[in-house]
Amino acid sequence: MTWFGPFLPSAGTSACPTAKFYCKNARHVPQLLFSSRVNDGICDCCDGSDEYDGQVKCPNTCWEVGKVARVRPLKKISTYKEGAKLRNLEIERAKLAAKDEAELTNIKNEDKTLKALVQELKDIP
């Protein structure tokens, strides 16, 4: 059974040990807690909603906690873009190397042809 927020009278008690509490955690990732972690004096939800009985005052730290979670994908995107740039540079280098290889093959063929012509000219009496 899943319940949302402080809406059941047995919340945080052993009356429903398999119940789960929904932390909205605005500006961060929502999460589900076992009912045994509700009103236990420990702020498990970053929005503090799991300690609704007022015995513990939980500050809303979702923005700070979420900041770390928001930076992580940005770093991944940056790394991906950097990798894509490096890949494109390597592709361009490979294309240039292929052109250079083709040009070298042409030069070697011309060299053979010219050497053969020189040899023919030397053989003329």
C-alpha positions in Angstrom: 0.0 0.0 0.0 1.3 3.4 -0.9 0.0 6.6 0.6 0.7 10.2 -0.2 1.6 12.6 2.5 0.4 12.8 6.1 -3.2 11.6 5.3 -3.5 8.3 7.1 -4.0 8.2 10.9 -1.6 5.2 11.2 1.3 7.0 9.4 4.6 6.3 11.0 3.2 3.6 13.3 3.5 -0.2 13.2 -0.2 -0.4 12.3 0.7 -0.5 8.7 4.4 -1.5 8.4 4.4 -2.0 4.6 2.9 1.4 3.9 5.1 3.9 2.1 5.2 7.6 2.5 5.6 9.8 -0.6 8.1 12.7 -0.4 7.3 15.2 -3.1 10.7 16.9 -2.7 9.9 19.8 -5.0 12.9 20.9 -7.1 14.5 17.5 -6.5 13.6 13.8 -7.0 10.5 12.4 -5.3 11.0 9.4 -3.1 9.1 6.7 -1.2 9.9 6.0 2.4 8.8 3.1 4.6 6.3 4.2 7.1 8.7 3.4 9.9 10.8 6.3 8.8 8.0 8.9 9.2 8.0 11.0 12.3 11.1 9.2 13.6 13.0 12.4 14.4 15.2 12.1 11.3 14.6 14.3 8.3 14.6 11.8 5.4 12.7 13.9 2.8 14.6 16.9 1.7 11.4 18.9 2.0 10.9 17.7 5.6 7.5 16.4 4.9 8.2 13.1 6.7 8.4 14.9 10.0 5.0 16.5 10.0 4.2 16.0 13.7 6.2 19.1 14.6 8.6 17.4 17.0 11.5 18.0 14.6 11.8 21.1 12.4 13.3 20.0 9.1 14.6 22.7 6.7 13.7 22.4 3.1 17.1 21.5 1.5 15.6 20.2 -1.8 17.1 23.1 -3.9 20.6 22.5 -2.6 20.4 18.8 -2.9 18.8 19.1 -6.3 21.6 21.4 -7.4 24.0 18.6 -7.3 21.6 16.3 -9.2 21.1 19.1 -11.8 24.8 19.6 -12.3 25.5 15.9 -13.0 23.6 15.7 -16.3 25.1 19.1 -17.4 28.6 17.6 -16.9 27.6 14.5 -18.9 26.4 16.7 -21.7 29.6 18.7 -21.7 31.7 15.5 -21.7 29.6 14.1 -24.6 30.0 17.4 -26.6 33.8 17.4 -26.0 33.9 13.7 -27.1 31.9 14.5 -30.2 34.3 17.3 -31.1 37.3 15.0 -30.7 35.7 12.3 -32.7 35.0 14.8 -35.6 38.6 16.0 -35.4 39.8 12.4 -35.7 37.4 11.8 -38.7 38.9 14.8 -40.4 42.4 13.7 -39.7 41.5 10.2 -41.1 40.1 11.8 -44.3 43.3 13.9 -44.7 45.4 10.8 -44.2 43.4 8.9 -46.8 43.9 11.8 -49.3 47.7 11.9 -48.5 47.8 8.1 -49.0 46.1 8.4 -52.4 48.5 11.2 -53.4 51.5 9.2 -52.3 50.2 6.2 -54.4 49.9 8.5 -57.4 53.4 9.9 -56.9 54.8 6.4 -56.6 53.0 5.4 -59.8 54.3 8.5 -61.6 57.8 7.7 -60.3 57.6 4.1 -61.7 56.4 5.5 -65.1 59.1 8.2 -65.2 61.8 5.6 -64.3 60.6 3.3 -67.1 60.8 6.3 -69.5 64.3 7.2 -68.4 65.3 3.6 -68.9 63.8 3.5 -72.4 65.7 6.7 -73.3 68.9 5.3 -72.0 68.4 2.1 -74.1 68.1 4.2 -77.3 71.4 3.9 -79.3 
